[in-house]
Amino acid sequence: MPAINDITRQKIKAYLEVFIENKVEEYKNREIPVFDETAAYLVKQSKQGRLKPFHAAIIPESIMRINAFERGFSTTLGTTFEECARLIALEHHQCAERGYDLTGSVSQAAINEIEHQVLFYDRGVQGEPTRPTLFQMITKVLAARKADDLTERTVRADLYIRTHKGEELFFEIKSPKPNKGQCLEITQRLLRFHLLRGKNQPAVRAYFAMAYNPYGPDRASYHWAIPQKYMPFDSTVVIAQDFWTLIGGPTTYPELIGIYRTVGKEKSKYIIDALSFGF
């Protein structure tokens, strides 16, 4: 039985088609400085900083437009992972929401403990041979709570899922090559999810999700060192197949890639014609 049924498949396909069409319209009408002759180009001005004299001199305008489209498209493609995950999760779980705000009154002492835990990692764990798991970090944060120092806090999850068993899953869906600052910030946010719910794993599970692995087919092939150094990687990060299996089951990832591929094939001529020839 497929992980993505026909109704969800059509919803995802329609969403991706509109996403592509909107991006094409954005770049189709974007002004690309035309290189007619050297003197005229070199006195042009661009408030957006789009002048590239060497590129424009040697590359056809249509290719320049497609290149700009590809860069912008790649930057925003990550938002489609969130929506596809939501649509698939709705098929398999009790509820799923993007941009989910979690608000509550929590202990300032526990908030301070979160900062301490993150600082602990920022300092490279000071040579400690064993780094804490996320469970251990949450345990310390929850233990630091007091009843007389409450303050209101809100934290937003990229994706929230409540399973049919009542478990709550919070996901931060980010680039598979985060920098140090992003790793520390995500760890902080994951701890805040648990603090605001007042629960440890497994009743609440918070993850740093990577929609794909740029290094290979499995978790063992992932070689970006920064998250492995600056956050409890093994107990926090779900990559590619692991992430999509949590959303919809073990065949979700290849099925979803197949939908992207279908849309890409169907829209390829439209993209090239619109960006190269203006129709």
C-alpha positions as CSV (number, residue, x, y, z in Angstrom):
1,M,0.0,0.0,0.0
2,P,1.5,3.4,-1.0
3,A,2.3,6.0,1.7
4,I,0.8,8.7,-0.4
5,N,-2.8,8.1,-1.7
6,D,-4.2,9.5,-4.9
7,I,-5.9,12.4,-3.2
8,T,-2.8,13.6,-1.4
9,R,-0.7,13.0,-4.5
10,Q,-3.0,15.3,-6.5
11,K,-2.9,17.9,-3.8
12,I,0.9,17.8,-3.7
13,K,1.1,17.9,-7.5
14,A,-1.2,20.9,-7.8
15,Y,0.7,22.7,-5.0
16,L,4.1,22.2,-6.8
17,E,2.6,23.2,-10.1
18,V,1.4,26.5,-8.7
19,F,4.7,27.0,-6.9
20,I,6.6,26.7,-10.2
21,E,4.2,28.9,-12.1
22,N,4.5,31.7,-9.5
23,K,8.3,31.5,-9.5
24,V,8.4,31.5,-13.3
25,E,6.2,34.6,-13.5
26,E,8.4,36.3,-10.9
27,Y,11.6,35.8,-13.0
28,K,9.9,36.0,-16.4
29,N,9.2,39.7,-15.7
30,R,12.4,40.4,-13.9
31,E,14.6,42.9,-15.7
32,I,17.9,41.4,-16.8
33,P,20.4,44.1,-17.9
34,V,21.0,43.6,-21.6
35,F,24.5,43.8,-23.0
36,D,24.2,45.7,-26.2
37,E,27.7,47.1,-26.3
38,T,30.4,47.7,-23.7
39,A,30.2,51.4,-23.1
40,A,26.4,51.4,-22.7
41,Y,26.5,48.5,-20.2
42,L,29.2,49.9,-18.1
43,V,27.2,53.0,-17.3
44,K,24.1,51.1,-16.3
45,Q,22.8,51.2,-12.6
46,S,20.9,48.5,-10.7
47,K,19.3,49.2,-7.3
48,Q,19.1,45.4,-6.8
49,G,22.8,44.8,-7.6
50,R,22.2,42.7,-10.7
51,L,24.9,44.0,-12.9
52,K,27.4,41.3,-14.0
53,P,29.4,42.7,-16.9
54,F,31.6,39.7,-17.5
55,H,28.6,37.3,-17.3
56,A,26.4,39.5,-19.5
57,A,29.2,39.9,-22.0
58,I,29.7,36.2,-22.6
59,I,26.3,34.5,-21.7
60,P,23.1,34.9,-23.7
61,E,20.4,36.9,-21.9
62,S,18.0,33.9,-21.8
63,I,20.6,31.8,-20.1
64,M,21.2,34.6,-17.5
65,R,17.5,34.7,-16.8
66,I,17.3,30.9,-16.4
67,N,20.4,31.0,-14.1
68,A,18.8,33.7,-11.9
69,F,15.6,31.6,-11.8
70,E,17.5,28.5,-10.7
71,R,19.3,30.2,-7.9
72,G,16.1,31.8,-6.6
73,F,14.1,28.7,-7.1
74,S,16.6,26.6,-5.1
75,T,16.5,29.1,-2.2
76,T,12.8,28.9,-1.8
77,L,12.3,25.2,-2.7
78,G,12.7,24.3,1.0
79,T,9.3,25.8,1.8
80,T,7.7,23.1,-0.4
81,F,9.1,20.4,1.9
82,E,7.1,21.8,4.8
83,E,3.8,21.8,2.8
84,C,4.4,18.4,1.3
85,A,5.2,17.0,4.8
86,R,2.0,18.6,6.2
87,L,-0.2,17.1,3.4
88,I,1.3,13.7,3.8
89,A,1.0,13.8,7.6
90,L,-2.7,14.7,7.5
91,E,-3.2,11.4,5.8
92,H,-1.4,9.4,8.5
93,H,-1.8,11.3,11.8
94,Q,-4.5,13.0,13.8
95,C,-3.4,16.6,12.8
96,A,-0.6,18.5,11.2
97,E,0.1,22.2,11.0
98,R,2.8,24.4,9.6
99,G,4.1,27.5,11.5
100,Y,2.7,26.1,14.7
101,D,3.0,28.5,17.7
102,L,3.4,27.0,21.1
103,T,2.7,29.5,23.9
104,G,2.8,29.1,27.7
105,S,4.0,30.3,31.1
106,V,7.4,28.7,32.0
107,S,10.0,29.1,34.7
108,Q,12.7,31.6,34.1
109,A,15.1,29.3,35.8
110,A,14.4,26.6,33.3
111,I,14.9,29.1,30.4
112,N,18.2,30.0,31.9
113,E,19.1,26.3,32.0
114,I,18.3,26.0,28.3
115,E,20.8,28.8,27.7
116,H,23.3,26.9,29.9
117,Q,22.9,23.7,27.9
118,V,23.4,25.5,24.6
119,L,26.4,27.3,25.9
120,F,27.8,24.0,27.0
121,Y,27.8,22.8,23.4
122,D,29.1,26.2,22.1
123,R,32.2,25.7,24.2
124,G,32.8,22.4,22.6
125,V,31.8,20.5,25.7
126,Q,35.1,21.5,27.1
127,G,36.8,18.2,26.3
128,E,34.1,16.0,27.9
129,P,34.4,12.5,26.4
130,T,30.6,11.9,26.5
131,R,28.1,14.5,25.3
132,P,24.5,14.5,26.6
133,T,21.6,13.2,24.6
134,L,18.6,15.5,24.0
135,F,16.7,13.4,26.6
136,Q,19.4,14.2,29.2
137,M,19.3,17.9,28.3
138,I,15.6,18.1,28.6
139,T,15.7,16.3,31.9
140,K,18.0,19.0,33.3
141,V,15.8,21.8,31.9
142,L,12.6,20.4,33.4
143,A,14.3,19.8,36.7
144,A,15.3,23.5,36.8
145,R,11.7,24.7,36.9
146,K,10.3,26.7,39.8
147,A,6.8,27.8,40.6
148,D,7.4,31.4,41.5
149,D,9.3,32.8,38.5
150,L,6.9,32.2,35.6
151,T,7.2,34.2,32.3
152,E,5.3,33.8,29.0
153,R,7.1,32.5,26.0
154,T,6.2,31.5,22.5
155,V,8.1,29.3,20.1
156,R,7.1,28.4,16.5
157,A,7.7,25.0,14.9
158,D,8.0,24.6,11.1
159,L,5.8,21.6,11.4
160,Y,3.7,20.1,14.2
161,I,2.1,16.7,14.2
162,R,-0.1,15.0,16.8
163,T,-0.3,11.2,16.2
164,H,-3.3,9.0,16.7
165,K,-1.6,7.8,20.0
166,G,-1.5,11.4,21.2
167,E,2.3,11.9,20.8
168,E,3.4,15.3,19.7
169,L,6.1,15.8,17.2
170,F,7.8,19.2,16.5
171,F,10.1,19.7,13.5
172,E,12.5,22.4,12.6
173,I,13.0,21.7,8.8
174,K,16.3,23.4,7.7
175,S,19.2,23.1,5.3
176,P,21.2,19.9,5.5
177,K,24.4,22.1,5.8
178,P,23.6,24.4,8.7
179,N,26.3,26.6,10.3
180,K,27.3,26.7,13.9
181,G,24.9,29.5,14.9
182,Q,21.9,27.7,13.3
183,C,22.8,24.4,15.2
184,L,22.9,26.2,18.5
185,E,19.6,28.1,17.8
186,I,17.8,24.9,16.8
187,T,18.9,23.1,19.9
188,Q,17.6,25.9,21.9
189,R,14.2,25.8,20.1
190,L,13.9,22.0,20.6
191,L,14.5,22.4,24.3
192,R,11.9,25.1,24.4
193,F,9.3,22.9,22.8
194,H,9.7,20.4,25.6
195,L,9.8,23.1,28.3
196,L,6.6,24.7,27.1
197,R,4.8,21.3,27.0
198,G,6.5,20.2,30.3
199,K,7.2,16.8,28.9
200,N,10.2,14.7,28.0
201,Q,10.5,12.1,25.2
202,P,8.6,10.1,24.0
203,A,5.3,12.0,24.8
204,V,6.9,15.0,23.1
205,R,9.5,14.5,20.4
206,A,11.4,17.5,18.8
207,Y,13.6,17.1,15.8
208,F,15.9,19.0,13.5
209,A,14.7,17.6,10.1
210,M,16.7,17.6,6.9
211,A,14.5,16.7,3.9
212,Y,17.3,15.2,1.9
213,N,20.9,14.0,2.4
214,P,23.3,15.8,0.0
215,Y,26.0,13.2,0.7
216,G,24.3,9.9,-0.1
217,P,21.5,7.4,0.5
218,D,21.7,6.8,4.2
219,R,22.5,8.5,7.6
220,A,26.0,7.0,7.7
221,S,26.9,8.8,4.5
222,Y,26.2,12.3,6.0
223,H,29.5,14.1,6.5
224,W,28.7,17.7,7.4
225,A,30.6,18.0,10.7
226,I,29.1,21.1,12.2
227,P,25.8,19.7,13.5
228,Q,27.6,16.6,14.7
229,K,29.8,18.9,16.8
230,Y,27.5,21.6,18.0
231,M,24.3,19.7,18.9
232,P,23.2,16.3,20.2
233,F,23.2,15.0,16.7
234,D,22.3,11.3,17.2
235,S,19.2,12.1,19.3
236,T,18.1,15.2,17.5
237,V,18.6,15.0,13.7
238,V,16.5,13.1,11.3
239,I,17.7,13.0,7.7
240,A,16.0,12.2,4.4
241,Q,14.5,8.7,4.7
242,D,14.3,8.9,8.5
243,F,12.4,12.1,8.4
244,W,9.9,11.1,5.7
245,T,9.3,7.7,7.4
246,L,8.2,9.6,10.5
247,I,5.8,11.6,8.4
248,G,4.2,8.8,6.3
249,G,6.0,5.5,6.4
250,P,9.0,3.9,4.8
251,T,8.0,4.4,1.1
252,T,7.2,8.1,1.5
253,Y,10.5,9.5,0.5
254,P,10.8,7.8,-3.0
255,E,7.1,8.3,-3.7
256,L,7.5,12.1,-3.0
257,I,10.6,12.4,-5.1
258,G,8.5,10.7,-7.9
259,I,5.9,13.3,-7.6
260,Y,8.5,16.1,-7.9
261,R,9.9,14.3,-10.9
262,T,6.5,14.1,-12.6
263,V,5.8,17.8,-12.1
264,G,9.4,18.6,-13.3
265,K,8.9,16.7,-16.6
266,E,5.4,18.2,-17.2
267,K,6.6,21.7,-16.5
268,S,10.1,21.7,-18.1
269,K,9.0,23.0,-21.5
270,Y,6.8,25.7,-19.9
271,I,9.7,26.9,-17.8
272,I,12.2,27.1,-20.7
273,D,9.7,28.7,-23.0
274,A,8.6,31.3,-20.5
275,L,12.1,32.3,-19.3
276,S,13.8,32.1,-22.7
277,F,11.2,33.4,-25.1
278,G,8.7,35.2,-22.8
279,F,5.7,33.0,-23.5
